[in-house]
């Protein structure tokens, strides 16, 4: 299970990418070095509250959206979720065939 730091980092990265903003550009907009932003996006560091506010403004979204983890954060997460659903359907089909 992912911890909050990792989930938040992935969410920020996903939101940034969905707006076609590079990591370099976001770092520049929020006046942060790229290494620090990378550490946030990879879940190695928690962002400071002021940094969260800057990121939300730069991405033009309410800060609470960064903490919405109901949906997979990356394309790979979507692929994994689809695979799991397919596997579950295959298992259900096999169980029905046994009946």
Secondary structure as GFF3:
##gff-version 3
##sequence-region A 1 99
A	DSSP	alpha_helix	4	18	.	.	.	ID=ss1
A	DSSP	alpha_helix	23	29	.	.	.	ID=ss2
A	DSSP	alpha_helix	34	41	.	.	.	ID=ss3
A	DSSP	alpha_helix	49	58	.	.	.	ID=ss4
A	DSSP	three_ten_helix	63	67	.	.	.	ID=ss5
A	DSSP	alpha_helix	75	98	.	.	.	ID=ss6
###
